[in-house]
Amino acid sequence: MTGGIVLDLRACNGVLVDPELRQVSTGPGTVLGELDTATAAHGLAVPVGVISGTGVAGLCLGGGFGWLTRAHGLTVDNLIAAQMITPDGETVRADARTNPELLWGLRGGGGNFGVMTSFTFSAHAMPQSVLAGNLIYRAPHWSGALHALREWSSELPDAMTVIATVLVPPLEWELGTEAILAVGFAWADPDHAAGTACVERFTQLAPPDVHDVAATSWPQWQSSMDDVFPKGVRAYWKNTGIDSLDDDTIALLVEKATELTWPGTAFDLHVMGGAMGRVAQEATAFPDRSSAFWINIYGFWKDQVQDAHHRDFIRGFHRDMSAVAQGGEYLNFSSVDAPAASGFDALAVYGEEKYARLAALKRRYDPHNELRLNHNIKVTG
Ligand SMILES: Cc1cc2nc3c(=O)[nH]c(=O)nc-3n(C[C@H](O)[C@H](O)[C@H](O)COP(=O)(O)OP(=O)(O)OC[C@H]3O[C@@H](n4cnc5c(N)ncnc54)[C@H](O)[C@@H]3O)c2cc1C
């Protein structure tokens, strides 16, 4: 990298929980597993992502989808204060009273304004044991399960967050070597009977081939998918919002799922709405909350010779989705195809109004665009 510096903030991973105020402060080097373990000790949780090794900082600055999205919103919806150091050395705090516009921008505007040094989140009460699991479907039942998901998701209580994944399962799961559809869910409420009844409404519509559901601890559930994402690998991601799971969309998803014959490439279908969907569009810089579903198509692999094949599959899948999808881009699920500063169209992603506010923040806090190896907000605009 020419003329740049890389900061390793991994050691800045302290987590301070205030159980009375239900607030959690953490450094920029914290990973989700550390945050989950610290909050679970107080019967609390912050809505974050689903893989324990992901960094809180990058996840939060882009949005933060996970198993509490419908119950308590995105990670950014729970960010109540933050501190950063600007490129020219100014320490700046942002909360509802101090620099509220910066707080707005940090809720989805990425790492564009300064080097973050702390984050403070609202936390939520979590049951001691969480009802969560996967309902697993083999290929002949994918279409039926997706039609059932359409019906079930139209009346889901907020406590239920659902992510349906198609993948070739890791060998340790002992589910064979062919792709499966895993309808994963987490029920963020102590009333397990109500959660079980909610799950049964789905399984009556689409009886699963394997029913893998149990009460578990929050940190355990939060690391249950870690096997799927090896570290130190090559990767490529694309995503888009989906308005409705109509018959054409389901047919396309089943067609693409059928083509998935190798491990490492997969797609997640997030059921949106709930608390996340009720936050006003203009309340945060996060680009768009209107889609009923969000699809994330991704691949991980080790060998460079596989780059073209795996990347082309994901690009082709994403291109085909444009015929049925609503559009939109969640930046944390998005690979940038060209060098970051030039290959990313922030105006198209954020829309005119949000982009203008983000560009004004950029001019205020990073006028020379020192922080540009990111989903970059241009200084001009
Ligand atoms: C295995 C895996 C699983 C994932 N699962 C989810 C998920 O469940 N939900 C979800 O929403 N996303 C998920 N993501 C996407 C994830 O949110 C993004 O990749 C995010 O950028 C990761 O942030 P990081 O801090 O780990 O990475 P980093 O590479 O450290 O940071 C990514 C970017 O964030 C910014 N940034 C990070 N730290 C700072 C800082 N201190 N100051 C200023 N800017 C900073 C920078 O622009 C940096 O380039 C996942 C990613 C992976 C690889």
The ligand as an ORCA input file, in Angstrom:
! r2SCAN-3c Opt
* xyz 0 1
  C     -16.845    -14.229      8.515
  C     -17.669    -12.994      8.416
  C     -18.964    -12.972      8.937
  C     -19.731    -11.818      8.879
  N     -20.993    -11.797      9.416
  C     -21.710    -10.648      9.408
  C     -22.976    -10.574     10.041
  O     -23.461    -11.540     10.606
  N     -23.641     -9.406      9.992
  C     -23.136     -8.301      9.374
  O     -23.799     -7.265      9.382
  N     -21.935     -8.339      8.763
  C     -21.221     -9.482      8.780
  N     -20.002     -9.534      8.166
  C     -19.529     -8.368      7.441
  C     -18.789     -7.446      8.389
  O     -19.739     -6.625      9.046
  C     -17.801     -6.571      7.618
  O     -16.850     -7.395      6.971
  C     -17.104     -5.580      8.533
  O     -16.422     -4.632      7.750
  C     -16.129     -6.280      9.458
  O     -15.512     -5.349     10.289
  P     -14.126     -5.706     11.015
  O     -13.916     -4.645     12.026
  O     -14.142     -7.129     11.421
  O     -13.096     -5.645      9.811
  P     -11.930     -4.630      9.498
  O     -11.337     -5.157      8.222
  O     -11.033     -4.407     10.651
  O     -12.699     -3.280      9.203
  C     -13.488     -3.134      8.059
  C     -13.595     -1.648      7.762
  O     -14.291     -0.997      8.826
  C     -13.700      0.274      9.085
  N     -13.125      0.260     10.437
  C     -12.839     -0.804     11.215
  N     -12.333     -0.395     12.402
  C     -12.309      0.945     12.360
  C     -11.916      1.957     13.283
  N     -11.425      1.684     14.499
  N     -12.022      3.253     12.899
  C     -12.511      3.587     11.678
  N     -12.901      2.671     10.771
  C     -12.810      1.375     11.115
  C     -12.617      0.492      8.047
  O     -13.169      1.163      6.932
  C     -12.239     -0.928      7.671
  O     -11.713     -1.033      6.379
  C     -19.208    -10.663      8.251
  C     -17.911    -10.697      7.706
  C     -17.156    -11.843      7.794
  C     -15.778    -11.861      7.205
*
